[in-house]
Amino acid sequence: MGIFDKIKRTLDFEMWKRKKDDKTTQDLDLPLTFKVGSVGEILEDEFEDLGQVRYEWGGGMWDECLLEMKDGKKKWLLVDEPTFILFNEEISIPVGNINNGWNLINNRKIFVESKRKITVTNTGGYSEIKVGTDVNCYDGYDEGKNFISIREYLGKYGKNTVLRTGRKISKFEIEVYG
């Protein structure tokens, strides 16, 4: 990235910050635009968007962005405006029976509120999961009231079951520079 691009991004960011503080600005209602290669900040932590997955089910759709943070850690951001959930942790868990209600998973009590089958309809920059893949999705919370999302799917190297832990964040805690 050249010096002029950096200066332009800085100026764009400063203008955006001024608009953000002006509660009458109509720009606040526009959706955030994430794309592979986008950079920005979440909770004042810099990130780059490495890839995205779009999920659809009978009642709608949402996107998830794989972000690489400045410290090299990877986090998932669920984008279903006006809802944003930042998943700080993702671990592989053993395949097992997951039911609605309380479950004991990896010595953690997890309450599953919803269970549904979703389908991957688009991906960008992320090759672990393919378009057309069916995913069993379980959403709920743990004893600490953290959001929990469990995904079971057939990935590139076999069946995967992952558990993500995160929390809801505000749109105003997210800044996308471009």
Sequence and secondary structure as in RCSB ss.txt:
>XXXX:A:sequence
MGIFDKIKRTLDFEMWKRKKDDKTTQDLDLPLTFKVGSVGEILEDEFEDLGQVRYEWGGGMWDECLLEMKDGKKK
WLLVDEPTFILFNEEISIPVGNINNGWNLINNRKIFVESKRKITVTNTGGYSEIKVGTDVNCYDGYDEGKNFISI
REYLGKYGKNTVLRTGRKISKFEIEVYG
>XXXX:A:secstr
  HHHHHHHHHHHHHHHHHHH TT GGGGS     TT EEEETTEEEEEEEEEEEEETTEEEEEEEEEETTS EE
EEEEETTEEEEEEEEEE       SEEEEETTEEEEEEEEEEEEEEEEES  SS TT EEEEEEEEETT  EEEE
EEEEETTEEEEEEEEEEEE GGGEEE  
